Amino acid sequence: MQAVYGQTIDRPSAHEILSAKLAPAQEAPAQEAPAPRGQYDPLPWPDDFEVPPMPAPVEPQGPAVWEEILKNPTVKSVLNTTAREITRSIFGTGRRRRK
């Protein structure tokens, strides 16, 4: 095992590899891209491109009809009773105790 694993190997680190890749890119001067040719050339980007203005925020119109209905105490009572009875019909009454 000493013959196989006993040798020290100095491998390049990730930093060295990335530095070597970036060095030629930094040394080379920036070259202009050749002019596009052909039928599918991209359109030139307009210099006077402006972002359209945002639409005005919608003003709240007051409470909705259902909000007004739910504020009524009679409606609240009916909804609470209905919900309680539906829950009891599904899970059974909670008043009985098991002995």
NULO-378888 format. One record per residue: residue in three letters; chain; x, y, z of N, C-alpha, C, O in turn. Coordinates in steps of 0.1 Angstrom, whole numbers. Layout:
residues N
   residuo   cadena    n_xx    n_yy    n_zz   ca_xx   ca_yy   ca_zz    c_xx    c_yy    c_zz    o_xx    o_yy    o_zz
       ALA        A       X       Y       Z       X       Y       Z       X       Y       Z       X       Y       Z
...
end
This chain:
residues 99
   residuo   cadena    n_xx    n_yy    n_zz   ca_xx   ca_yy   ca_zz    c_xx    c_yy    c_zz    o_xx    o_yy    o_zz
       MET        A       8     -12       0       0       0       0       9      12       0       5      23      -6
       GLN        A      20      12       6      29      23       7      33      27      -7      35      39     -10
       ALA        A      35      17     -16      39      20     -30      29      27     -38      32      36     -46
       VAL        A      16      24     -35       5      31     -42       1      44     -36       0      54     -43
       TYR        A       0      44     -23      -6      56     -16       5      64      -9       1      74      -3
       GLY        A      17      60      -9      27      67      -2      33      79      -9      40      87      -3
       GLN        A      30      81     -22      35      92     -29      27     104     -28      14     103     -28
       THR        A      33     116     -26      26     128     -25      24     134     -39      33     135     -47
       ILE        A      11     137     -42       8     142     -55       3     157     -53      -7     159     -45
       ASP        A       8     166     -60       4     180     -59      -5     183     -71       0     186     -82
       ARG        A     -18     182     -68     -28     185     -79     -31     200     -79     -31     206     -68
       PRO        A     -35     205     -90     -39     219     -91     -52     222     -83     -61     214     -84
       SER        A     -52     232     -76     -64     236     -68     -75     242     -77     -72     246     -89
       ALA        A     -87     243     -72     -97     249     -80     -94     264     -83     -97     269     -94
       HIS        A     -88     271     -74     -84     285     -76     -74     286     -87     -75     295     -95
       GLU        A     -64     277     -87     -54     277     -98     -60     275    -112     -57     281    -121
       ILE        A     -69     265    -112     -76     262    -125     -84     274    -130     -83     277    -142
       LEU        A     -92     280    -121    -100     291    -125     -92     303    -129     -95     311    -138
       SER        A     -81     305    -122     -72     317    -125     -66     315    -139     -64     324    -146
       ALA        A     -62     302    -142     -56     299    -155     -66     302    -166     -63     306    -177
       LYS        A     -79     299    -163     -89     301    -174     -92     316    -176     -95     320    -187
       LEU        A     -92     323    -165     -96     337    -166     -84     346    -170     -86     357    -176
       ALA        A     -72     342    -169     -60     350    -173     -60     353    -188     -58     365    -191
       PRO        A     -62     344    -197     -63     347    -211     -74     357    -214     -73     365    -223
       ALA        A     -85     356    -208     -97     364    -210     -94     379    -206     -98     388    -212
       GLN        A     -86     380    -195     -83     394    -191     -72     400    -199     -72     412    -201
       GLU        A     -63     392    -205     -52     398    -213     -57     402    -227     -52     411    -232
       ALA        A     -66     394    -232     -71     397    -246     -79     410    -246     -88     411    -238
       PRO        A     -77     418    -256     -85     430    -257     -99     427    -262    -101     417    -268
       ALA        A    -108     435    -258    -122     432    -261    -124     434    -276    -121     444    -282
       GLN        A    -129     424    -283    -132     424    -297    -146     427    -300    -155     421    -293
       GLU        A    -149     435    -310    -163     438    -313    -169     425    -320    -162     419    -328
       ALA        A    -181     423    -317    -188     411    -324    -190     415    -339    -193     426    -342
       PRO        A    -189     405    -347    -191     408    -361    -206     412    -364    -215     408    -356
       ALA        A    -209     419    -374    -222     424    -377    -231     411    -380    -226     403    -387
       PRO        A    -243     411    -375    -251     399    -378    -255     399    -392    -257     409    -399
       ARG        A    -257     387    -397    -260     385    -411    -272     375    -412    -273     367    -404
       GLY        A    -279     377    -423    -289     367    -425    -304     371    -423    -306     382    -418
       GLN        A    -312     362    -425    -327     365    -424    -332     367    -410    -341     374    -408
       TYR        A    -325     360    -401    -330     360    -387    -322     369    -378    -320     366    -366
       ASP        A    -317     380    -383    -309     389    -375    -318     395    -364    -330     398    -367
       PRO        A    -312     398    -353    -320     405    -342    -322     419    -346    -314     425    -353
       LEU        A    -334     425    -343    -337     438    -346    -328     447    -337    -325     444    -326
       PRO        A    -324     459    -342    -316     468    -334    -324     473    -322    -336     476    -324
       TRP        A    -318     475    -311    -324     480    -299    -326     495    -300    -317     502    -303
       PRO        A    -338     500    -298    -340     514    -299    -333     522    -288    -333     517    -277
       ASP        A    -328     533    -292    -321     541    -282    -330     549    -273    -327     552    -261
       ASP        A    -342     552    -278    -352     560    -271    -362     551    -264    -374     555    -262
       PHE        A    -358     539    -260    -368     530    -254    -372     535    -240    -363     538    -232
       GLU        A    -385     536    -238    -390     541    -225    -400     531    -220    -407     524    -227
       VAL        A    -399     529    -207    -409     520    -200    -422     527    -198    -422     539    -194
       PRO        A    -433     521    -202    -446     528    -201    -449     530    -186    -445     522    -178
       PRO        A    -457     541    -183    -460     543    -169    -469     533    -163    -477     527    -171
       MET        A    -468     531    -150    -476     522    -143    -491     527    -143    -492     539    -141
       PRO        A    -501     518    -144    -514     523    -143    -517     528    -128    -511     523    -119
       ALA        A    -526     537    -127    -530     542    -114    -535     531    -105    -543     522    -110
       PRO        A    -532     531     -92    -538     520     -83    -553     522     -82    -558     533     -83
       VAL        A    -559     511     -81    -574     510     -80    -578     515     -66    -573     510     -56
       GLU        A    -586     525     -65    -591     530     -52    -601     520     -46    -610     515     -53
       PRO        A    -600     518     -33    -610     509     -27    -624     516     -27    -625     528     -25
       GLN        A    -634     508     -30    -647     513     -32    -656     512     -20    -668     514     -20
       GLY        A    -650     508      -9    -658     506       3    -660     492       6    -655     483      -2
       PRO        A    -667     488      16    -669     474      20    -678     467       9    -687     473       4
       ALA        A    -675     455       7    -683     447      -3    -696     443       3    -698     445      15
       VAL        A    -705     439      -5    -719     435       0    -718     424      10    -725     425      20
       TRP        A    -710     414       8    -709     403      17    -703     407      30    -707     401      41
       GLU        A    -694     417      30    -689     422      43    -700     429      51    -701     427      63
       GLU        A    -709     436      44    -720     442      51    -729     432      57    -735     434      68
       ILE        A    -732     421      50    -741     411      54    -735     404      66    -742     401      76
       LEU        A    -722     401      66    -716     394      77    -715     402      90    -713     397     101
       LYS        A    -716     415      89    -716     424     101    -729     423     109    -729     426     121
       ASN        A    -739     418     102    -752     417     109    -752     406     120    -748     395     117
       PRO        A    -755     409     132    -754     399     143    -763     387     141    -760     376     145
       THR        A    -775     389     135    -784     378     132    -777     368     122    -778     356     124
       VAL        A    -771     373     112    -764     364     102    -753     357     109    -751     345     106
       LYS        A    -745     364     117    -734     357     125    -740     346     133    -734     335     134
       SER        A    -751     348     140    -756     338     149    -761     326     141    -758     314     144
       VAL        A    -767     328     129    -772     317     121    -760     309     115    -761     297     115
       LEU        A    -750     316     111    -738     309     106    -731     301     117    -726     290     114
       ASN        A    -730     307     129    -724     299     140    -732     287     143    -726     276     145
       THR        A    -745     288     144    -753     277     147    -752     266     136    -751     254     139
       THR        A    -752     270     124    -751     261     112    -738     253     113    -737     241     111
       ALA        A    -727     261     115    -714     254     116    -713     245     127    -707     234     126
       ARG        A    -719     248     139    -718     240     150    -726     227     148    -721     216     151
       GLU        A    -738     228     142    -746     216     139    -740     207     129    -741     195     130
       ILE        A    -734     213     119    -727     205     108    -715     197     115    -713     185     112
       THR        A    -708     204     123    -696     198     130    -701     186     139    -695     176     140
       ARG        A    -712     188     146    -718     178     155    -722     166     147    -721     155     151
       SER        A    -728     169     135    -733     158     127    -722     149     122    -723     137     120
       ILE        A    -711     155     119    -699     148     114    -692     141     125    -689     129     124
       PHE        A    -689     147     136    -681     142     147    -689     136     159    -684     130     168
       GLY        A    -702     139     159    -710     135     170    -711     146     181    -703     155     180
       THR        A    -720     144     190    -721     154     200    -710     153     210    -705     143     213
       GLY        A    -706     165     215    -695     165     225    -700     165     239    -692     166     248
       ARG        A    -713     164     241    -718     165     255    -718     152     262    -717     152     274
       ARG        A    -718     141     255    -718     127     261    -704     124     266    -694     127     259
       ARG        A    -703     119     278    -690     115     283    -689     100     284    -699      94     288
       ARG        A    -678      94     281    -677      80     282    -672      76     296    -664      83     301
       LYS        A    -678      66     301    -674      61     314    -666      49     314    -662      44     324
end
